[in-house]
Amino acid sequence: MVLLYHPLLQTLCFKNSNFYWFSILYKITHKTVTLPMPGPFDYENGISYITGLDKFDAIYGLDIRKQLANSLHLDVTSIQFRNDAEAAVAGEVWAHFGKYYQNIVGITLGTGFGSAHYADGVTKDVNWGSFAFKDSIADDYLSTRWFLKRYLEISGTRLGEVKQLGALALTDRNALAVFEEFTLNLGNFLDIQLSPLQPQALIICGNIAKASAFFLPGLKTRLKHMQVELAILGEDAPLFGVASLFQENIKVKD
């Protein structure tokens, strides 16, 4: 298999001066293309409904499946899409964690809060980000924008990314307080959602996991009844996850 950055992707984003490039996993032997995409997205028909997030606006409403099929000379049935959080967790299961656990929940911490459950050889999106939490939904408290908003509220300083907050947390009490509050929020939310599934392990994916030193110890203490692990594939995980769409079940790597 070969990783391609296809020129059609620039065409898809022609309305936006800042092109957003998809990562495409092209399986030469089977002539298939799979793409991980965040929601809201029509995964069956390949149409994006993402808007107002400063990304992917240029492809709103486009039939991506049809345009890629025409450009790559493939049948439209050879092109599939998968929720990006589901794909990331599926990739981690295939690469490593499926060897050791049969019941896994994975979460992605980044621009949004993603979640998926692996059991009986299949990984499925559980969409916990849209679940009610506190005075809103989980996505509003467990994503990048919450970190930046909360630090601004506490300190009066505006940051651009959680990476900056992680650097500050070494010496800045306000930054550390934000991570402590996040740990409490995440633990409270997961306590409720994990109970019915009884997973053996929780896998934490996403860019916010890079700052795990400031929340993972507390989360592990809170979730003593299961293994809490950091993902190992980083941004490559969704690529492995989308490839599994063309298999009946995820095959754990030997």
C-alpha positions in Angstrom: 0.0 0.0 0.0 1.1 3.5 -0.7 0.3 6.8 1.0 -0.8 9.4 -1.6 -1.5 13.1 -1.5 -3.7 13.4 -4.5 -4.0 16.7 -6.5 -7.7 16.3 -6.5 -7.7 17.3 -2.9 -6.5 20.7 -3.9 -9.4 20.9 -6.4 -11.8 20.0 -3.6 -10.6 22.9 -1.6 -10.4 25.5 -4.4 -12.7 27.9 -2.5 -10.3 28.2 0.4 -6.9 29.8 0.1 -5.6 27.6 2.9 -5.8 24.1 1.4 -6.7 21.3 3.7 -5.1 18.1 2.5 -6.6 14.7 3.3 -4.4 11.7 4.0 -5.4 9.0 1.6 -4.5 5.4 2.0 -4.4 3.8 -1.4 -4.4 0.1 -1.5 -2.9 -0.7 -4.9 -3.8 -4.4 -4.9 -7.4 -3.9 -4.2 -7.8 -0.5 -5.9 -9.5 1.1 -2.9 -9.3 4.4 -1.2 -10.2 5.1 2.4 -10.4 8.4 4.2 -10.8 9.3 7.9 -13.1 12.3 8.3 -14.4 14.2 11.4 -18.1 14.8 11.7 -20.6 15.9 10.8 -20.1 13.8 7.7 -22.3 11.5 5.6 -20.0 8.5 5.7 -22.2 6.4 3.5 -22.4 8.9 0.7 -19.1 10.8 1.2 -20.5 14.2 1.7 -19.1 16.7 4.3 -21.4 18.9 6.4 -18.6 20.4 8.5 -18.8 24.2 8.8 -17.8 26.9 11.1 -14.7 25.2 12.4 -12.2 27.0 10.3 -11.4 23.9 8.3 -13.1 21.9 5.6 -15.5 24.7 4.8 -14.5 24.6 1.1 -15.8 21.0 0.7 -19.1 21.6 2.4 -21.8 19.6 0.5 -19.5 18.2 -2.1 -19.8 14.6 -3.3 -16.2 13.7 -2.5 -16.7 10.0 -3.2 -17.8 10.7 -6.8 -15.1 13.3 -7.5 -12.3 11.0 -6.2 -13.7 8.0 -8.1 -13.7 9.9 -11.4 -10.2 11.3 -10.8 -8.7 7.9 -9.8 -10.7 5.9 -12.3 -12.3 3.8 -9.6 -15.8 2.5 -9.0 -17.5 4.7 -6.3 -18.0 1.5 -4.2 -14.2 1.3 -3.9 -14.1 4.6 -1.9 -15.2 4.6 1.7 -15.0 7.0 4.7 -14.8 6.4 8.4 -15.2 8.7 11.4 -11.7 9.9 12.3 -11.9 9.0 16.0 -13.2 5.5 15.2 -10.4 5.1 12.7 -7.8 6.2 15.2 -8.9 3.7 17.8 -9.2 0.9 15.2 -5.7 1.6 14.1 -4.4 1.4 17.6 -6.2 -1.9 18.1 -4.7 -3.3 14.9 -1.2 -2.2 15.6 -0.9 -3.2 19.2 -3.7 -3.1 21.8 -5.8 -5.8 20.2 -3.2 -8.4 21.1 -3.8 -7.8 24.8 -7.4 -6.7 25.2 -10.7 -7.9 23.7 -12.8 -5.0 25.0 -11.4 -1.5 24.6 -12.6 2.1 24.7 -10.5 4.7 22.9 -10.9 8.5 23.2 -9.3 11.2 21.0 -8.4 14.5 22.7 -7.9 17.3 20.3 -9.9 19.8 18.3 -12.9 17.7 19.4 -13.6 14.9 21.8 -13.9 11.6 19.9 -14.7 8.1 21.2 -15.0 4.6 20.0 -15.5 1.1 21.4 -13.8 -2.1 20.2 -15.4 -5.5 20.9 -15.9 -8.7 19.0 -13.4 -7.7 16.4 -15.1 -4.4 15.4 -14.5 -0.8 16.4 -17.5 1.5 16.4 -17.9 5.3 17.0 -19.9 5.9 20.2 -20.0 9.7 19.7 -19.6 10.6 23.4 -18.6 14.1 22.5 -22.3 15.0 21.8 -23.5 13.5 25.2 -24.8 15.9 27.8 -22.2 17.0 30.4 -22.5 19.7 33.0 -24.3 22.7 31.4 -23.5 21.6 27.8 -22.0 18.6 26.0 -18.8 16.7 26.6 -17.1 18.2 23.5 -17.3 21.6 25.1 -15.3 20.5 28.1 -12.9 17.9 26.8 -11.4 19.5 23.7 -8.7 22.1 22.8 -11.1 25.0 22.8 -12.0 24.4 26.5 -8.4 24.5 27.5 -7.8 27.8 25.8 -11.0 29.3 26.9 -10.5 28.2 30.5 -6.9 29.5 30.7 -8.0 32.8 29.3 -10.7 33.0 32.0 -8.3 32.3 34.8 -5.2 34.2 33.6 -6.4 36.8 31.1 -3.9 35.4 28.6 -4.9 34.1 25.2 -3.0 31.0 23.9 -3.1 29.4 20.5 -2.7 25.7 21.4 -2.6 23.2 24.3 1.1 22.6 23.6 1.8 26.1 24.9 -0.3 25.4 28.0 1.7 22.3 28.6 4.9 24.2 28.5 3.5 26.8 30.9 2.2 24.2 33.4 5.8 23.5 34.5 6.0 26.9 36.2 2.5 28.5 35.9 0.0 27.7 38.6 -2.9 28.8 36.4 -1.9 26.5 33.6 -1.5 23.6 36.1 -5.0 24.4 37.5 -6.5 24.1 34.1 -5.1 20.6 33.7 -6.3 19.6 37.2 -9.8 20.8 36.3 -9.6 18.9 33.0 -8.6 15.7 34.8 -11.6 16.1 37.1 -14.0 16.7 34.2 -12.6 13.8 32.2 -12.7 11.4 35.1 -16.3 12.4 36.0 -17.5 11.9 32.5 -15.7 8.6 31.9 -16.9 7.2 35.2 -20.5 7.4 33.8 -19.9 6.3 30.3 -17.4 3.4 30.8 -19.5 1.6 33.4 -22.0 -0.1 31.1 -19.2 -1.2 28.7 -16.8 -2.6 31.3 -13.7 -2.3 29.0 -10.4 -3.9 30.0 -8.5 -0.8 28.8 -8.9 2.9 27.9 -6.7 4.1 25.1 -6.0 7.9 24.9 -5.3 9.3 21.5 -4.9 12.8 20.0 -2.6 15.7 20.3 -3.7 16.7 23.9 -2.3 13.3 24.9 1.2 14.8 24.4 0.5 16.8 27.6 -0.5 13.6 29.4 2.1 14.2 32.2 -0.3 16.8 33.6 -3.5 14.6 33.6 -2.7 10.9 33.1 -1.5 10.2 36.7 -4.7 11.6 38.1 -6.9 9.8 35.6 -5.2 6.5 36.3 -5.9 7.0 40.0 -9.5 7.7 39.2 -9.9 4.7 36.9 -8.2 2.0 38.9 -10.5 -0.8 37.7 -9.0 -0.7 34.1 -5.7 -0.2 32.3 -5.2 3.3 31.0 -2.8 3.5 28.1 -1.4 6.1 25.7 -1.8 5.5 22.0 1.4 4.5 20.1 0.8 5.5 16.5 0.2 9.2 16.8 -1.3 10.8 13.7 -0.8 7.6 11.7 -3.4 5.7 13.6 -6.4 6.8 11.5 -4.6 5.6 8.3 -4.4 2.1 9.7 -7.9 2.3 11.0 -9.5 3.3 7.6 -7.7 0.4 5.9 -9.6 -2.0 8.0 -12.9 -0.9 6.4 -12.2 -3.3 3.6 -11.9 -6.3 5.9 -14.7 -8.1 7.6 -13.0 -7.7 10.9 -10.0 -5.9 12.1 -7.1 -8.3 11.9 -4.7 -7.9 14.8 -1.1 -7.5 13.5 1.1 -10.6 14.3 
